[in-house]
């Protein structure tokens, strides 16, 4: 069965006898990993109650365009933006006609116009209504506009007729929905990612840190979500919004980052250490602000724990990926780190080029990994951090499958 992990499906139910199958469809979509919200037309509520679909979906059912209360909760535009897929099942002949005409006089048709998400329709109607030239013309219009169709199935109908017009089985509809999304490369995988810098306090107002922006780690979190993984992001202080659907744990020091990572290891299949962890911290942080006195002053530093090395030496060692920022002998130093830190893969950056890497939008990298036949490598030319993140996640998924 395909998957819908991290996908938000807006299921719109129209008024036809097949509406009773929508309850099972909600379940099948959820079994595939989707979060489901439901819209019901007035007709649909004659066949199945909103309460049933509310209980199954775990979300309030939306049915009115002009309900102030509902619009305050999640309005039609928010619903339209929320959806990764709008699925209309059953889609009646009337619904198809109204969509083809571009109407916006109820919640379903308004959201259908307002959403940029792909749309999938599972038609259900009497076989003669399906064959009618008007319905077929509407079908052609909707297909031409890019809408997808699942079914209808053929066979005995509720009205006693035999022919095409039965709503497709809910399992097949859920499959069809899943097939619209390309990458499920990390479906069901639990990924922990560290990102950003750490801050090592000197006194209550000062700290030692670095220029890491966290952009690469956050891009990796987005790419992993896109590939169907569940993502825990352990982030040092950065000025970035937490990506949608990512669980973020904010930390300050390397020790705090280590503590959080260790608690997340129990439920982790893949660990990506992308953070620029401070190698040293002040031996002791002063409780009061340090006063200026003599001309010179020395700081005594002590080594911070190596988070990646702690992860790879842990009993529950996940598939581990590290980063290596180097100013010379990129390949050689990165290979050394791959071995020394017991990693499965390392992403090496040449940080001597200031146009890429730290704090920039772009990056270039050499990916090195271990596989059964020895080491493999891939050189990725300068590209956006989002593109590089996609390449890294695909490579991880490939190695995991192998
Ligand atoms: O040894 P080096 O610091 O160059 O290694 C970089 C890699 O190790 C990065 O993946 C970084 O996130 C990780 N690291 C760590 N804990 C440290 C230092 C680095 O997890 N204390």
Boltz pocket constraint, residues with backbone or C-beta under 6 A from the ligand:
constraints:
  - pocket:
      binder: B
      contacts: [[A, 194], [A, 254], [A, 273], [A, 274], [A, 275], [A, 276], [A, 277], [A, 278], [A, 279], [A, 304], [A, 305], [A, 306], [A, 307], [A, 308], [A, 309], [A, 321], [A, 322], [A, 323], [A, 324], [A, 325], [A, 337]]
      max_distance: 6.0
